[in-house]
Amino acid sequence: MTQKLPSRGRRSVTELRALIWLALPIIAAQMSHTLLGFVDTAMAGRVSAVDLAAVALGNSFWVPTLLFLTGVLMIITSKVAASNGAGRPEETGPLVRQAVWLGLCLGVLCAAALFSVESLLYWAGVQEELIPKSVDYIRAVALGFPAIGMYQALRGLSDGLSRTKPTMVIGFLGLALNVPANYVLVYGKLGFPAMGGVGCGVATTLVMWFMLGCMLIYLKRSKIYDACRLFERFEWPRWAVQRHLLGLGLPIGISLFSETSMFALIALLIGSLGAVVVASHQVALNLSSIVFMVPFSLGLAITVRVGHSLGMDGARAGLFAAKVGITVALLFAFLAASSFYLLDDLLPRLYTNDPEVLALSTALLFYAALYQFSDSVQVACAGALRGYQDTRIPMLLTLVAYWLIGLPSGYILGLTDLYGPARGPAGFWQGLIIGLSAAALFLSLRLAVIGGRRKRRFPQDRSHLVE
């Protein structure tokens, strides 16, 4: 029976403490992953503007693909959190064994897709001097995708059990490997040839396989996970389970991909405007991506808190956890926007000394500051809905927001004179703000609907999906 809940004030403090305690290691882990991109961008930028632009275009392909892969496997975190909240951790091992197979297969498919991007770059009209290095960089990163797919499945177990510190530690170990590997491969040290931006891709793949090995060793040696029975036996893929996981996880992956691929397509469209514009866009986007890891991590923590609360205390506790999480995300958005606005002259200098790139990057950071609010709200609401295991309708809502509202708005404002002179990259960033604001509105309304509905009648079926 659900225990009587404490007063609202005490509940808020308790939930806030649990959320922050859970989110801080996730934030640190995601920041370490994003700093991999920062290291790539910074080191490539010191080689040449062409190498920087090539890495920027490459990121526009493999980062959305990685987020798609990660999104599909996010459902594991929600499932594990619900089982753990209900007091049945032994159910999680069979689930994660199947998730590892899913991560491996999806990783191979994603790698194959990334190996086929060259013709798309030519079709998009990207400057020919950028294409060879971009393709080689993308293909180098693609070799790590099978590893990162399996890693994300295993991470779902640890995060879902509210044990997020291992992910943080492994993330920083990966970063510690990435920095010297980049230095050696990009600039040609210790007898290796100078690979420029392509060396960043090779280093990233090495880090992906290294992180998988670290996670396997930790889960195997730590007694904390014995109750999960992950290594109890070997299992081949069970197709009914794979279909079930895909049915819930694929909409999450599509949602994340629809957002990040909007950024990728904008980068392609901007690619026709020249290396300076592409490099400036990448600087502003990379800074935004670093900051985005905080609300994104909060969204992951909100998923765990909502799923755990639903499994332990029912629907009312789950909705309360969602509200606390969204409030925290909004507070962070205010801090992030203020930082971008006040430090717009300083931050781009971390990447380049080119005066043209610096000037345009500074202008674009103004728009990056504006969209922090809508971006934080939409990612927090999406995390709460994942905790409810509500994935299909949010996917449709984000597709509409990004592809039918945000991207067309950016194209019209950036490359046409329909609403005055074409605004170039600024117009595309204005379109991003419009699309993210639409997503925030749609997902907030969806959370109000699904939370209110389950507050009245929450389904108590917690049967494990691998049965």
N, C-alpha and C positions, 0 to 999 in steps of 0.2 A: 504494500500500500504506500502511496506517495506520502512522505512526511509533510507535516505542516511547515510551510515556508516562513522564514523570518520576515521581519519588517522590510519595507521596500528599501530603506536606506542601507540596512545591513546587507540585504541581497545585492544591492548595487556595488557596495564595496567588495563583497565576497566575489562576485562575478568579475569585477574589474581586476582584482588581484589575480584570479585564476587566468583570465585572458592575457594579462601582461606577462605573467610568469610563463605562459605557454608561448606567447608571441615573440618574446625577446630572442630566444635562440633561433626561431624561424627567420626573424628579421636578419639576424647576424648571418645565418646560412645563405639566405637569398642575396644579401649584400655581397657576400663573398663570391657568389656566382656572377652577379652583375659586375663586380670588380674585375672578373676575368675579361669581360668586354671592354672595360675601361683600360686595362693593360694592353689589350690588343689594339685598341684605337690609339692610345698614346704612343706606343712603340711604332706602329705603322706610320703615324703622323710624323715621326722624326725621320723616317726614311724619305718620303716624298708625299706630295699632295695626291698623286696617282695611287700610291699604296693605301693611303688613308681612305680615298674614295672607293677603292676596290674592296677593302674590308667593310666599309659602310654598306655597299651594295650586297656583299655576301651575308652580312648580318640580317639584311632585309629578307633573306630567304631562310637561313637556318634557324634563326631565333623564333619566327612564327611556327616553323615546323616542330621545334623543340617544345614550345608551349602547347601545341596540339597534342603531342605525345604525353606531356605532363598532365594536361587536362583530362585526357581519357583515363589516366591512372589515378586521378584525384578521388574518384569514387571509392577507391580502396581505403583512403583515410576516413571517409564518412562511415563506411561499413564497419571498419575496425573500431572506430569510436563508439558506435552504437552497441556493438557486441560487448565492448569493454564496460560501457556504462551499465549494461544489463547484467554484468557480472559473469560473462561467459567468454573469457579470453581464449579458451581452448578452440573456439570456432575460427579464430583468426589465421592460424597456421595453414589449414587447407585452402582458405581463400587466397592467401598471399602466394602459396605455391602456384596456383593457377594464374595469379596476376604476374608473376615472373615470366611465365610463358607468353602471356599477352604482351608484356613489355618488350620481350625479345623479338617477337614477330612484328610488332609495330615499329620497333627500331630499325629492323632490316628493311621494311617497306618505306619508311621515311628516308633512309639512306639512299635507296634506289631512286626515289623521287628527286632527291637533291643532286644526284649524279646526272640528271637530265635537264638542268636549267639553262644550259648554254643557248639553245635556240630561243628561249624566252627572252633572254637579254638582248639578242639581236632584234627580235620582234618588237621589243619595247623601245628600240631606238637609242639604247645606251651608247655612249661614245665608245668607239671600238678600242681605244687604248686602255679602257678599264676592264674589258671583258675577259681577256686571258687570265689576269691575276685574280679577278673575282671568281671565275670558275674553279681555278686551282685551289683557292682558299675554301670555297664551299665544299668541294670534294674531299679536302683534307679533314674538315670538321665532320663530314658525313660518316667517316669510318668509326667515329665514336658513338654513333646513335644506338646500336644494339646494346652497348654497355649502359648508356644513360637510361634506356628503357627499363632494363632490369633493376637498375639502381632506384628509379622512381617507385617501382613496385615495392621494393624492400623499405624504402623510406616511408611509404604509406603505412606500413606496420608500426614503425617506431613513432611516427607523428600521431597516428590514430590512438596509440596507447598513452598519449600525452607525454611522451618522452622525446623531446625535440632537441636536446643537447647533442646527441650523437650526430645528427644532421649538421649542426653548427660546426662541430669539431672537424668533421670530414670535409666540410666546405672550405674551411680555412687551410686544412692540409692540402687540398687541391689548389688553392690560391698560392700557397707557398711553393708548390711545384711549378705552377704556371709561370711565375715571374722569371726564374732562372731559365726555364725551358724557352720562353719567348726570347729572352736576351740572347741565348746561344743560337737559336734557329733564325731569328729575324736578322741579326747583325753578323752572323757567321763566326762564332767563337768556338774554341776547343776543336778546331779542325773541321767543323761543319761548314757547308757553303752558306753564304748569306742569301736567305730565301725571301727577305722582305715580308710583305703582308701574308704570303702563303705560310711562312713559318708560324704565324699566329694560329693558323688552323691546325697544323700538326701538333702544336703544344696543347691546344684545346682537346684534341682527341686523346692524347696521353693522359690528360687530367681526368677525362671521363672514365677511362678504364681503371685508373688508379682509385677513383672514388668508389667504383663498384667493388673492387677488391677490399677496400677498407670497410665498407658496410657489411659485406659477407663475413669478414673476420670478426667484426664486433658483435653481430647478431649471434654468431656461432659460439663465441667465447663468453658472452655475458649471460649470467644466470637469470637475469631479469626476464628474459624472453622464453625461458624454459616452458612456462605454462601455455605458451602459444603453440608449441609442438611444430614449429616450422620445419625443423630438420628431422622430423620423426621418420619420414620415408620419402622415397622418390615417387613422383606422379607425372604421368604423361598428361597432355592437355585434355580436359573434359569439355567437350564442345558445347554442352548445355550451359555450363558455367561461363565459358568464354562469350557465348551469345548474350547471356544475362549481363555480364560486366560491360560488354560493348553497348548494350541497349541503354544502360545508365551513364556510362562514361563517355561514349561518343558525342552526345550533345554538349558535354562540358568541353571536350576538346575542340569541337566546332566553334563553340562560343569564343574560346580564347583565340583560336586561329582566325576567326572573323575579325576580331579586334586588331591583332598584330599584323594580319595580312593587309588590313587597311593601311597601316603604317608602311608596309612593304611596297604596296602598289603606289603609294604617294612617293616613296623613294625612287621607284622606277620612273614615274612621271617627272619628278624633279631631275632625274639623271640626264634628261635631254637639255637641261639648262646650263650644264657645264660643271667642271670639277669643283670650282669654288662654292657654288650653290650646294652641291651634294655634300661637300665636306662641312659646310656651315650647318646644314640640316642635321648631319650626323652628330656634330658636337652637341647641339641643342637636344637632340633625341637621346643621346647617350646619357647626358645629365638627367634628363627626365626619367630615363629607365632606371638609373640608380635610385632616385627618389621614389619611383613607383614601387620598388621592392618592399617598402614599408607598408603601404596599404595592401599590396598583394599578399604579404606575409600575414597581415592582420586578417585578410580574407581566409587564408588557410587556417589560422587559429580559430576564427569564428566558426568555420566548418566543424572543427573538432569539438568546440564548446557546445554548439547547437546539437550535433549528433549525440554527444555524451549526455547532454541534458535531456534530450528526448528519450534516450535509452534508460536513464536512471529515474527521472522525475516527471516525464510527460511533456505535453505540448506547451503548457503555460511557461515552464522553465526554459524551454527551447526558444520561444519567442522573446522572452526577457533577455536571454543571452545575445540574441541577434540585435536588439535595440542598444544594448551596452556597447557592442562591437562597432556599430555604425556611428555612435557618438564619438568613440575614440578615433575612428577614421577621419571624421570631420575636423576634430581638433588638430590632428596631424596635418591635414590639408592646409589649414591656416598657417602653420609653421613653415611648411614647404613653399607655399606661395610667397610668403614674406621673404624667405631666403633668396628665392630666384629674383625677386624684384630688387632687393637691396644689393645683391652681389652680381648683378648681370654683367658688369665690366670685368670682374675678377675671374669668374668661373671658366669662361672659354679659354683663358690663358693656360689652363691645365693641359690643354690638348695641342695648341698650335701657337706659333708666333706670326703667322701670316696675317697682315693687317686687314685684307679683304675678308678673310674668313672670320676674324675676330669681330669686325663690324656687323656682319650679317648675323652671326651667332648671337650677339648681344640683343639684336632686335627680336630674334625668334624666341629668346628666353622670356620675353614679356607674355607671349601667348602660352608658353609652357606653365607660367605661374597661374594664369587664369584657369586652365583646365584641371588643376589639382583638386578642386572641390568636387566637380562632377565625376572625375575619375575615381576618387576615393570612395564616394558614395556607391557607385555602380559595382566596384569590386567587393565592397563589404556586403552589399545586398546579394551579390552572386554567391559569396561564401556562405551566407546564411541559408540560401536556397539549396545549396549543395548539402548542407547539414540536414535539411528536410528530404534529401534525395529527390528533389524536384528539379529536373534537368531539361526536359524537352521544351516546355514553354519558354523558359529563360533563353534557350538557344534561339528560338524564333524571334524573340524580342530583340536580342542583340544583333541578329542578322539584319533586321529592319533598321535598327538604329545606326549601324555602321555602314552598311552597303546601300541602303535606300535613302538614307538621310545624310550621314556624315561625309562619305566619299563623294557623292554627287555635289554636295555643297562646296567641298574643297576644290573640286575640278572647276566648277563654275566660277568661283571666286579667284582661283589661282591662274587659270589659263584662258578664260574668256572675258569679254567686255560686256557681259549681260548686265552686270551691276556696277558699271564703271570700268576704268582701266584694269587690265589683268594685274593681280597683286603678287604673282609669283609664289615663292614659298610661304609668304605671310598668308595668302589666301588659303593654302592647304592647311595651315595650322588653325586658321579660323574654322575651317570645315571640321577639323578634329574636335574642336570645342563643341560645335553643334552636335556632332555624333555622340560624343561621350555624355553630353547633357541629356540627350534623348534616352540613352541607355540607362542613365541614373534614374530618370523619371519612370521609365517602363519597369525596371526591376524593383524599384521602391513600391510601386503599385502592386506588382505581383507578390512581393513579400507580404504586403498588407492583406491581400486576398488569401494566400495560402496559410499565413499565420493565423488569421481570424477563423478560417475554416477548420483548421486542425485544433484550434483552441476550443472550438465547440465539440468536435468529435475527432479525437486522435486515434488512428488505427493501432491496435496493440499487437498486431502480428509482427513478431521479431524473428521468425524462422530464418535460419541461416541459408544463404543462397546456394551453398554447395551440397545441400542435402539432396 
